Amino acid sequence: MKSPLLFRIPFFFICFNLLAEEAVVPTGTINLLADPSFEDFTFHLSPKRSLTSTLEETWLMTEENLLHVPGTGWGYLRTNTKYRDYHLVMEYKWGERTSGYRAVKARDNGLLVHAFGKDGAYSDFWMNSIEAQLIEGGSGDILVLADTDAEGVKAPTRLTAEVRDSVDGHNIWTANGETRTFPAPDKRSARIYWRDRDPDWKDVTGFRGAKDVENPLGEWNRFEVICEGDRIRILLNGEKVNEGWNAYPSEGFICLQTEGAEIWIRRYELWPLDRFTEKWIPSENSERKNPN
């Protein structure tokens, strides 16, 4: 991992360079697990919560070509290449282990898309970005991360979505709901709940909601994040569970998070838009070990 810069770069300068560096549009399938040494990736681990400090301890490729994330780290593994206009396909299952800060909490992970700026700029944990959340009971949530720098300048991350209010005042993605842009001007982040998030959700290990689309512990799931122009759609096991548009940025790095929960990944790919046509068949896809 590169050493941190010894000076600060204002967000407007970061955004100018974000747009100046051309992002890649996939023209064929890109297998992000193809190189077990992860030479085309950069990792960031926060010393505030991470129990590990090296890439080798935190992201491990097995002989069966599975990516094993033990969950002892707190940070992310990001692409060195910026991407736009792609269909991301990830197949994963939760492992038993939870650790550290989230040892007794819901298993937690996620993907950051359209990430930009400095590594660890968001609380020394993440990058400013749009997160496609994986968490027990809340997989499919969207988080919009827009932290402020030392000079008080807020990152320009944003996303618009159709939502309704939950009973406790949260935003739930709802087709034809009220149009809102996130985060609010006085907030540095916002969460858009997935379509059927349980109103009685609790941050405890093993939580299951009454209408959860995600399969239970030990079973495989398919998570799809479709980034088309400034629109983001999220599918879980073949069902659309969240969506937003007017995303800014609409391109950037892709980060695989680790947040104290063990997870196994058998597939992590970028496809050209409209080229991924595989159907999710629960009885077949949930049980087989590796994709064809």
C-alpha positions in Angstrom: 0.0 0.0 0.0 1.3 3.4 -0.9 2.4 5.8 1.9 -0.1 8.6 2.6 0.6 12.0 1.0 2.1 14.6 3.3 -0.2 17.3 2.0 -3.9 17.7 1.4 -5.6 18.0 -2.0 -8.9 19.9 -2.0 -12.0 17.9 -3.2 -12.5 20.1 -6.3 -8.9 19.2 -7.4 -9.6 15.5 -6.8 -12.8 15.6 -8.8 -11.1 17.4 -11.7 -8.5 14.6 -11.8 -11.2 12.0 -11.4 -12.8 13.2 -14.7 -9.4 13.8 -16.4 -8.3 10.1 -16.0 -10.4 8.0 -18.4 -12.3 5.1 -16.9 -12.4 1.7 -18.5 -15.6 0.4 -20.1 -15.5 -3.4 -20.2 -15.7 -4.9 -23.7 -15.3 -8.5 -22.4 -15.7 -10.3 -19.1 -13.1 -9.1 -16.5 -12.4 -11.7 -13.8 -11.3 -9.7 -10.8 -10.1 -13.0 -9.1 -7.8 -14.0 -12.0 -4.6 -12.8 -10.3 -4.1 -14.4 -6.8 -1.3 -11.9 -6.1 -3.7 -9.0 -6.5 -0.9 -6.9 -8.3 -3.6 -4.7 -9.9 -5.2 -3.8 -6.6 -4.4 -1.5 -3.6 -5.5 -2.4 -0.1 -6.3 -0.1 2.8 -6.7 -1.3 6.4 -7.7 1.0 9.3 -5.6 0.6 12.4 -8.6 1.8 14.4 -10.4 -1.5 14.0 -8.4 -3.9 11.9 -7.0 -7.0 13.6 -4.6 -7.6 10.6 -2.2 -5.4 8.8 -1.3 -7.2 5.6 -3.0 -8.2 2.4 -1.9 -11.8 2.7 -3.7 -12.2 6.1 -6.9 -10.4 4.9 -7.6 -11.7 1.4 -6.6 -15.3 0.6 -7.1 -17.3 -2.7 -7.6 -21.0 -2.1 -6.6 -23.8 -4.4 -10.2 -24.1 -5.5 -10.1 -20.5 -6.8 -12.3 -19.2 -3.9 -11.5 -15.9 -2.3 -11.5 -16.3 1.5 -12.0 -13.2 3.5 -11.5 -14.3 7.2 -13.1 -11.0 8.5 -10.2 -10.0 10.7 -9.5 -6.9 8.7 -11.3 -3.6 8.6 -10.9 -1.9 5.2 -11.0 -2.7 1.5 -9.2 -4.1 -1.5 -9.7 -1.8 -4.5 -9.0 -1.9 -8.2 -6.2 0.3 -9.5 -8.3 0.9 -12.5 -11.4 3.1 -12.7 -14.4 1.6 -14.3 -17.8 2.8 -15.7 -20.7 1.3 -17.5 -20.5 -2.3 -16.3 -22.5 -5.2 -14.8 -20.7 -6.4 -11.7 -21.4 -10.0 -10.7 -20.3 -11.4 -7.3 -21.3 -14.7 -5.8 -20.7 -15.1 -2.1 -21.6 -16.9 1.0 -21.2 -15.9 4.7 -18.8 -17.9 6.9 -19.2 -18.6 10.6 -16.6 -16.2 11.9 -17.2 -12.7 13.2 -14.6 -10.7 15.0 -13.4 -7.5 16.6 -15.7 -4.5 16.7 -18.5 -6.6 15.1 -18.0 -9.9 16.9 -21.6 -10.1 18.1 -23.2 -8.0 15.4 -24.8 -8.8 12.0 -22.3 -10.1 9.5 -21.2 -7.1 7.4 -19.4 -6.5 4.2 -20.1 -4.7 0.9 -18.8 -3.2 -2.4 -17.9 0.5 -2.9 -18.5 1.6 -6.5 -17.6 5.0 -8.1 -14.9 5.4 -5.4 -12.7 8.4 -5.7 -10.1 10.6 -4.0 -7.8 9.5 -1.2 -7.7 6.1 0.3 -9.3 6.1 3.7 -10.8 9.6 3.3 -14.0 8.5 4.9 -13.2 8.2 8.6 -10.0 6.3 7.7 -12.2 3.4 6.9 -13.5 3.8 3.3 -13.2 6.0 0.2 -15.9 8.5 -0.7 -18.1 6.4 -2.9 -21.5 4.7 -3.3 -21.8 1.5 -1.3 -23.7 -1.6 -2.3 -24.2 -3.0 1.2 -24.0 -6.6 2.3 -25.2 -7.1 5.8 -27.4 -9.7 7.4 -31.0 -8.5 6.9 -29.8 -5.4 5.0 -28.1 -6.8 1.9 -29.0 -4.5 -1.0 -29.0 -1.3 1.0 -27.3 1.6 -0.7 -25.0 4.0 1.3 -23.9 7.3 -0.1 -20.5 8.3 1.4 -19.5 12.0 1.3 -17.1 13.0 4.1 -15.6 16.4 4.6 -11.8 17.1 4.5 -9.7 19.0 7.1 -10.8 22.3 5.5 -14.4 21.4 5.9 -15.0 20.8 2.1 -17.6 18.0 1.6 -17.1 15.4 -1.1 -19.6 15.8 -3.9 -20.9 12.2 -3.8 -24.7 12.0 -4.5 -27.5 9.7 -5.6 -31.2 10.2 -6.2 -33.8 7.5 -5.5 -37.5 6.9 -5.2 -38.3 6.2 -1.5 -40.9 6.0 1.2 -40.5 6.6 4.9 -40.2 3.6 7.2 -42.0 3.7 10.6 -38.8 4.9 12.2 -38.0 7.5 9.6 -35.5 5.7 7.3 -35.7 5.8 3.5 -36.9 2.6 1.8 -36.4 2.2 -1.9 -39.9 2.1 -3.5 -40.6 2.3 -7.2 -42.7 5.4 -7.9 -42.1 6.7 -4.4 -41.0 10.2 -3.4 -37.9 11.4 -5.3 -35.1 12.5 -2.9 -31.4 13.2 -3.4 -28.8 11.9 -0.9 -27.1 12.8 1.3 -28.8 15.8 2.8 -26.7 19.0 2.7 -25.9 18.8 6.4 -25.0 15.1 6.4 -21.9 13.2 5.3 -23.7 9.9 4.5 -27.1 8.5 3.8 -28.6 5.0 3.7 -31.4 3.8 1.3 -32.9 0.6 2.6 -33.5 -2.2 0.2 -37.1 -2.9 -0.9 -38.2 -5.2 1.9 -35.9 -4.5 4.8 -37.4 -5.8 8.0 -38.8 -3.0 10.2 -37.7 -5.0 13.3 -34.1 -5.4 12.1 -31.5 -5.8 14.9 -27.7 -5.5 14.6 -27.1 -9.1 15.9 -25.2 -12.0 14.4 -27.5 -14.2 12.3 -30.4 -11.8 11.9 -33.0 -12.9 9.4 -35.8 -10.8 8.2 -39.3 -12.1 7.3 -38.8 -11.1 3.6 -35.1 -11.6 3.2 -34.0 -12.4 -0.4 -30.5 -13.3 0.8 -29.9 -16.9 1.5 -29.0 -18.0 5.1 -25.5 -18.7 6.5 -23.5 -21.2 4.4 -25.6 -20.9 1.2 -24.4 -19.1 -2.0 -25.9 -15.8 -3.2 -25.5 -13.8 -6.4 -25.1 -10.0 -5.9 -25.3 -7.8 -9.1 -24.5 -4.1 -9.3 -25.3 -2.6 -12.6 -23.8 0.8 -13.3 -25.2 2.3 -16.5 -24.4 6.0 -17.0 -25.5 7.7 -13.8 -27.9 4.9 -12.8 -27.2 2.1 -10.3 -29.3 -1.0 -10.0 -28.8 -3.8 -7.4 -30.0 -7.3 -7.8 -29.8 -10.0 -5.2 -30.4 -13.6 -6.2 -32.1 -12.4 -9.4 -34.4 -9.8 -7.8 -34.1 -6.1 -8.1 -33.9 -4.8 -4.5 -32.6 -1.2 -4.9 -32.0 1.5 -7.5 -30.9 5.1 -7.9 -29.8 7.6 -10.5 -28.1 10.9 -10.9 -25.1 9.3 -9.4 -22.0 11.5 -8.9 -19.4 10.4 -9.8 -20.7 7.9 -12.4 -17.3 6.1 -12.6 -14.4 5.2 -10.3 -12.6 2.5 -8.4 -14.3 -0.6 -7.1 -13.6 -1.7 -3.5 -14.3 -5.0 -1.8 -14.8 -4.3 1.9 -14.0 -6.4 4.9 -15.8 -5.5 8.2 -15.3 -8.2 10.8 -17.2 -11.0 9.1 -15.9 -14.1 7.3 -17.1 -14.3 3.7 -16.3 -16.6 0.8 -16.4 -15.4 -2.8 -16.4 -17.7 -5.8 -17.1 -15.2 -8.5 -16.2 -11.5 -8.9 -16.5 -10.2 -12.4 -17.2 -7.2 -14.6 -19.4 -7.7 -17.7 -20.2 -5.4 -20.5 -23.8 -4.0 -20.2 -26.5 -6.2 -21.5 -24.1 -9.2 -21.9 -24.8 -11.0 -18.7 -27.9 -13.2 -19.2 -27.5 -16.0 -16.7 -30.6 -16.7 -14.6 -30.4 -17.4 -10.9 -31.9 -20.8 -10.2 -32.0 -21.1 -6.3 -31.9 -24.9 -6.0 -29.0 -25.1 -8.4 -26.9 -22.0 -7.8 -27.2 -21.8 -4.0 -25.6 -25.2 -3.5 -22.9 -25.8 -6.2 -19.3 -24.9 -5.1 -18.0 -23.0 -8.0 -19.4 -21.3 -11.1 -19.0 -23.1 -14.4 
